[in-house]
Amino acid sequence: MKSKEDENRQGMFFQALQGKKIPVLTLDNKWYRLLTEENRTEVSALEEELNALLKRQGKLNAEIKDIKKLKKKLMNEIVSLADEAEQTPGQDLTEKMEQNKKLVEECNERLENYQDELMELPKEIGQVNFQLMLDTMGCCYDTMQENTAQIEEIAQWVAEIRVELKKRLIRKQEMEQQNHAIYSYMHDVFGAEVIEIFDMQYNPEA
């Protein structure tokens, strides 16, 4: 169940999308890159519905093309049969013509049904695509909010690490300077042989 905040946010997205030309999302490669795996799961039902409508649209267009091709072939055969029947009348030719006429009527009926369905599909595709865009905007909004929170957290961590790093670099320099001073003093006072006894590896020239 959506919270009041989610409903208000979707209402805001709805207003923003009104009158805008929205590409068919599942045909747009950029759309897929917007979504995380979790987001894809959230919109998968709408994605599948939209793809099914697009597939149906493509199938209808192909079917209509094939039916028109068949109808043209049948009409040409009827004309040829009619010419042939005038010259040599026969029962077989008449039956063949009637059969072709019946098939042409069936083609016309199927064409009408398919074209009616095809006229409705863009509206259905548009509605599902619009809802998918609304849900996509919601997913992207949530992702950006989560990213922003983590960006701020990381920025804070980096700032703290920089302070700590600076402190440690200063401490490192201080200890190096102290070692240098000790080495120089002991070398001057005791000489190199005594320093070797203490196994001191510090080399200020390195």
C-alpha positions as CSV (number, residue, x, y, z in Angstrom):
1,M,0.0,0.0,0.0
2,K,1.4,3.4,-1.0
3,S,2.0,6.0,1.7
4,K,0.5,9.5,1.5
5,E,4.0,10.8,0.6
6,D,4.2,8.3,-2.3
7,E,0.8,9.4,-3.6
8,N,1.7,13.1,-3.4
9,R,5.0,12.4,-5.2
10,Q,3.3,10.4,-8.0
11,G,0.7,13.2,-8.3
12,M,3.6,15.6,-8.8
13,F,5.2,13.4,-11.4
14,F,1.8,13.0,-13.2
15,Q,1.5,16.8,-13.5
16,A,5.1,17.1,-14.8
17,L,4.4,14.5,-17.5
18,Q,1.1,15.9,-18.8
19,G,1.4,16.8,-22.5
20,K,4.9,15.5,-22.8
21,K,5.9,13.2,-25.6
22,I,7.2,10.1,-23.9
23,P,9.3,7.5,-25.9
24,V,8.3,3.9,-25.6
25,L,10.5,3.0,-22.6
26,T,11.1,-0.6,-23.3
27,L,12.4,0.3,-26.8
28,D,14.9,2.8,-25.3
29,N,18.3,1.4,-24.3
30,K,18.9,4.4,-22.0
31,W,15.8,3.5,-19.9
32,Y,17.3,0.1,-19.0
33,R,20.5,1.8,-17.7
34,L,18.5,4.0,-15.4
35,L,17.2,1.1,-13.3
36,T,18.9,-1.1,-10.7
37,E,18.0,-4.8,-10.4
38,E,15.7,-4.0,-7.5
39,N,13.9,-1.2,-9.5
40,R,13.5,-3.6,-12.5
41,T,11.7,-6.0,-10.3
42,E,9.4,-3.2,-9.1
43,V,8.3,-2.3,-12.7
44,S,8.6,-5.8,-14.3
45,A,4.8,-6.3,-14.5
46,L,4.3,-3.1,-16.5
47,E,7.4,-3.8,-18.6
48,E,6.0,-7.2,-19.5
49,E,2.6,-5.7,-20.3
50,L,4.0,-3.0,-22.5
51,N,6.2,-5.5,-24.4
52,A,3.2,-7.8,-24.9
53,L,1.2,-4.9,-26.4
54,L,4.1,-4.0,-28.7
55,K,4.5,-7.6,-29.7
56,R,0.7,-7.8,-30.5
57,Q,0.9,-4.6,-32.5
58,G,3.8,-6.0,-34.6
59,K,2.0,-9.3,-35.1
60,L,-1.2,-7.5,-36.2
61,N,0.7,-5.4,-38.7
62,A,2.3,-8.5,-40.1
63,E,-1.0,-10.4,-40.2
64,I,-2.7,-7.5,-42.0
65,K,0.0,-7.4,-44.6
66,D,-0.3,-11.1,-45.2
67,I,-4.1,-11.0,-45.4
68,K,-4.0,-8.1,-47.9
69,K,-1.5,-10.1,-50.0
70,L,-3.8,-13.2,-49.9
71,K,-6.8,-11.1,-50.7
72,K,-5.1,-9.5,-53.7
73,K,-4.1,-13.0,-54.9
74,L,-7.7,-14.3,-54.5
75,M,-9.2,-11.3,-56.3
76,N,-6.8,-11.8,-59.2
77,E,-7.8,-15.4,-59.4
78,I,-11.5,-14.5,-59.4
79,V,-10.9,-12.1,-62.4
80,S,-9.0,-14.9,-64.2
81,L,-11.7,-17.4,-63.4
82,A,-14.5,-15.1,-64.6
83,D,-12.7,-14.5,-67.9
84,E,-12.2,-18.3,-68.3
85,A,-15.8,-19.0,-67.4
86,E,-17.1,-16.7,-70.1
87,Q,-15.2,-18.7,-72.7
88,T,-15.7,-22.2,-71.3
89,P,-18.5,-22.2,-68.7
90,G,-18.3,-25.1,-66.2
91,Q,-19.4,-26.1,-62.7
92,D,-15.8,-26.4,-61.4
93,L,-15.0,-22.8,-62.4
94,T,-18.1,-21.5,-60.8
95,E,-17.5,-23.4,-57.5
96,K,-13.8,-22.2,-57.5
97,M,-15.0,-18.6,-57.9
98,E,-17.6,-18.9,-55.1
99,Q,-14.9,-20.4,-52.9
100,N,-12.6,-17.6,-53.6
101,K,-15.3,-15.0,-53.0
102,K,-16.0,-16.6,-49.6
103,L,-12.3,-16.5,-48.7
104,V,-12.2,-12.8,-49.8
105,E,-15.1,-12.1,-47.4
106,E,-13.3,-13.9,-44.6
107,C,-10.2,-11.8,-45.4
108,N,-12.3,-8.6,-45.2
109,E,-13.8,-9.7,-41.9
110,R,-10.4,-10.5,-40.4
111,L,-8.9,-7.3,-41.7
112,E,-11.7,-5.2,-40.2
113,N,-11.3,-6.9,-36.8
114,Y,-7.5,-6.6,-36.8
115,Q,-7.6,-2.9,-38.0
116,D,-10.1,-2.1,-35.2
117,E,-7.8,-3.7,-32.6
118,L,-4.8,-2.0,-34.2
119,M,-6.5,1.4,-33.8
120,E,-7.0,0.8,-30.1
121,L,-3.5,-0.4,-29.4
122,P,-1.6,2.9,-29.5
123,K,-3.9,4.2,-26.8
124,E,-3.3,1.1,-24.6
125,I,0.4,1.3,-25.2
126,G,0.4,5.0,-24.3
127,Q,-1.4,4.4,-21.1
128,V,0.9,1.5,-19.9
129,N,4.0,3.5,-21.1
130,F,2.8,6.5,-19.1
131,Q,2.3,4.5,-15.9
132,L,5.7,2.8,-16.5
133,M,7.3,6.3,-16.7
134,L,5.5,7.3,-13.5
135,D,6.9,4.3,-11.7
136,T,10.3,4.8,-13.3
137,M,10.4,8.4,-12.0
138,G,9.5,7.1,-8.5
139,C,12.3,4.5,-8.6
140,C,14.8,7.0,-9.9
141,Y,13.8,9.5,-7.2
142,D,14.3,6.9,-4.5
143,T,17.7,5.9,-6.0
144,M,18.9,9.5,-6.1
145,Q,17.7,10.1,-2.5
146,E,19.6,7.0,-1.4
147,N,22.7,8.0,-3.4
148,T,22.6,11.6,-2.1
149,A,22.5,10.3,1.5
150,Q,25.5,8.0,0.9
151,I,27.4,10.7,-1.0
152,E,27.0,13.0,2.0
153,E,28.1,10.2,4.3
154,I,31.1,9.4,2.2
155,A,32.0,13.1,1.9
156,Q,31.9,13.3,5.7
157,W,34.1,10.2,6.0
158,V,36.6,11.7,3.5
159,A,36.7,15.0,5.4
160,E,37.4,13.2,8.6
161,I,40.1,11.0,7.0
162,R,41.8,14.1,5.5
163,V,42.0,15.6,9.0
164,E,43.4,12.4,10.4
165,L,45.8,12.0,7.5
166,K,47.0,15.5,8.0
167,K,47.6,14.9,11.7
168,R,49.5,11.6,11.0
169,L,51.6,13.3,8.3
170,I,52.6,16.0,10.8
171,R,53.3,13.4,13.4
172,K,55.4,11.4,10.9
173,Q,57.4,14.5,10.0
174,E,58.0,15.3,13.7
175,M,59.3,11.8,14.4
176,E,61.5,11.9,11.3
177,Q,63.0,15.2,12.5
178,Q,63.4,13.8,15.9
179,N,65.2,10.7,14.6
180,H,67.5,12.9,12.5
181,A,68.4,15.1,15.5
182,I,69.1,12.0,17.7
183,Y,71.2,10.4,15.0
184,S,73.2,13.5,14.3
185,Y,73.8,14.1,18.0
186,M,74.8,10.5,18.8
187,H,77.0,10.3,15.7
188,D,78.8,13.5,16.7
189,V,79.2,12.4,20.4
190,F,79.9,8.6,20.0
191,G,81.0,8.2,16.4
192,A,79.8,5.7,13.8
193,E,81.1,2.6,15.6
194,V,79.1,3.1,18.8
195,I,75.9,3.8,16.7
196,E,76.4,0.4,14.9
197,I,76.5,-1.3,18.3
198,F,73.0,0.0,19.0
199,D,72.0,-1.3,15.5
200,M,70.6,2.0,14.4
201,Q,69.5,1.8,10.7
202,Y,68.5,5.5,10.4
203,N,70.3,7.2,7.4
204,P,69.5,10.9,7.0
205,E,70.9,10.9,3.5
206,A,68.5,8.2,2.2
